[in-house]
Amino acid sequence: MTILQFFLWSLLKVAVVTVVMLLGIAYTVLLERKLVGRIQNRWGPSRVGPFGLLQPLVDGAKSFLKEDIIPTAVYRPLYLFAPIIALGCALISIAVVPFGAPDVGPGGLHLFQISDVNIGLLVILGVTSIGVYGIALAGWSSNNKYSLLGSLRSSAQLISYELALGLSLVGVVLRAGSLNLRVIVEGQSSKGILSWNIFGGLQFIAFFIYLMAAYAETNRSPFDLPEAESELTAGYHTEYSSMKFAMFFMAEYANMITVGCVATLLFLGGWTSPFGNLIPLPQNIVIHALLPIFWFVLKVFSFLFLYVWVRGTLPRFRYDQLMNFGWRYLLPLAILNIVGTSLWLAYR
Amino acid sequence: MLHEPSLSLPGFAPALPVCDGTMHLILFVLFAGLCLAGAINLLLQSHPINSALSLIVVMTSLAVLYLLLGAEFLAAAQVIVYAGAIMVLFTFVVMLLNAGREERTLGSRVARAVGFPAVVTILGVLATVILRAQGLGSASLHDGITSTEELSAVLFTKLLLPFEVTSVLILIAILGAVALARHGDGERMDGK
């Protein structure tokens, strides 16, 4: 494999993954609207295409064609740059996520992962921590009280919950002995569902903490205070319109998908089948390649489903409740989980 | 054409012989330049938030330089801790105080008369000392990657004491912050 071939393969993988990711974002929005609709006893979008399936396309066209208003009092360079940071960081972190079995591909190439990095988990955490700037700068540069309050809330929330999130992952890393996402998944592949970290690894407390922190990290209900309509109009993106607003919107859903991917990889066994070796592996190379992707997508989908379900069910937290919950309950619980896991690993 | 049995790339840089030297050199020049440009921009900008953002650019390019030296964990820690956490607090403070533009003054005449020659002398002295000195050790750009295992092995065996002492330092800082906050609280109570 020459450098040129490597480059072309990488380009191809990046293009395919980006397109799939953008489609995924579009249809996650539709999923949310449909599901929340059903939860609230109405139909949701149903007019465009069969079952409203073409709604995302129409929404995209609408966002493109809307008038792009830039208020005069904004700080222009950062106002324009903020949505790019938000969406860019949200899309970049998918680059280290392995979607499927690593043994498929020409010449030892990982077909289902853009880049296999030793410190994949840290890369995801790093990129997400840079993503905060998108929200923080958007609120500040908009020169609007609602925006600033929203972005300050959001930054404070992200910083507080990032601690709990990071610590909840330590237990998993301790068990796997590696930060490489592929190694972490392969460590859970021996006995199907029984060896997943959430069950066999006894990391259900860590999973719970991760779930809560992930809702807060992605600004989703019940932690969606940064964009609480009743208090802040629309929070940090109050002054954004047209495609710039759509970019923040897409960043939020991209983050949801990434968080779902990370949860799948770290706690739910990644691309491995829940039945382990009970069902013999198919010999056909195409099925052999596509089956792991099916499991992966199914797991991420259930995670997204849970996200929407929670949004349709729970009311919003108050701000002091949010901070109390993060610092007083989640953080100590995460530390206890690390201590417990270490003791258990040492005893074993 | 090389038929490597597995092209499992050990890090970000592809371990291909074609790009051994040149690729690293190009990346080094690119990001060292970016780092310097960020640092100069940091000083030149009059708006605090622009300076803070330039500092983020400096931090992230430094992370890439660490990566080129094969220190991947350090690079990730640099991005997460400095660019992601500490600089967020910086921008947070700038945003909260809503700090405006700095006022530009021409500076005092004495500072200009003494400052510029002083800077030139210090740079000259440093340059001669570094160029004269032999055996300072060298850092090379290479394909090898120091894995997290190796790093932690050194950190928790050879360097255990300095490592733990540093954490005590951080504890002292936290205690100081708590003491200051409590002190402020007490004063307010007295005021009532």
Contacts between the chains, C-beta under 8 A, distances in Angstrom:
chain1	res1	chain2	res2	distance
A	1	B	1	7.5
A	1	B	2	6.7
A	1	B	3	7.6
A	1	B	4	6.5
A	1	B	7	5.5
A	1	B	16	7.9
A	2	B	1	5.8
A	2	B	2	7.1
A	2	B	16	7.8
A	2	B	18	6.9
A	3	B	14	7.0
A	3	B	16	5.4
A	3	B	18	4.6
A	3	B	19	5.6
A	6	B	7	7.1
A	6	B	14	5.9
A	6	B	16	6.9
A	75	B	49	8.0
A	78	B	49	7.1
A	78	B	53	7.8
A	107	B	3	7.3
A	107	B	4	7.7
A	107	B	7	6.6
A	108	B	4	6.9
A	108	B	5	6.2
A	108	B	6	3.8
A	108	B	7	5.0
A	108	B	8	6.8
A	109	B	7	6.2
A	110	B	8	7.6
A	115	B	9	7.1
A	115	B	12	7.0
A	116	B	8	6.2
A	116	B	9	6.2
A	117	B	11	6.7
A	117	B	12	6.6
A	117	B	72	7.8
A	118	B	10	6.7
A	118	B	11	6.1
A	118	B	72	6.0
A	118	B	145	6.8
A	118	B	147	6.4
A	118	B	148	7.2
A	119	B	72	5.3
A	119	B	73	6.1
A	119	B	76	5.1
A	119	B	148	6.6
A	122	B	73	7.3
A	122	B	76	3.8
A	122	B	77	7.7
A	122	B	80	6.7
A	123	B	76	6.4
A	125	B	76	7.8
A	125	B	80	5.7
A	126	B	76	5.5
A	126	B	79	4.0
A	126	B	80	4.7
A	126	B	83	7.8
A	126	B	84	6.3
A	129	B	79	7.3
A	129	B	80	5.4
A	129	B	83	7.4
A	129	B	84	2.8
A	129	B	85	6.6
A	129	B	88	7.6
A	130	B	60	7.8
A	130	B	79	7.0
A	130	B	83	6.2
A	130	B	84	5.9
A	132	B	84	7.2
A	132	B	88	5.5
A	133	B	53	7.9
A	133	B	56	7.3
A	133	B	88	7.3
A	133	B	91	7.1
A	136	B	88	6.9
A	136	B	91	5.8
A	136	B	92	7.1
A	136	B	95	6.8
A	137	B	49	7.8
A	137	B	53	8.0
A	137	B	91	7.5
A	139	B	95	7.6
A	140	B	49	6.9
A	140	B	91	7.7
A	140	B	95	4.6
A	148	B	95	6.8
A	151	B	95	7.5
A	152	B	92	7.3
A	152	B	95	6.8
A	152	B	96	7.0
A	155	B	88	6.2
A	155	B	92	5.8
A	156	B	92	7.9
A	159	B	85	7.0
A	159	B	88	6.3
A	159	B	89	7.7
A	162	B	85	7.7
A	179	B	148	6.1
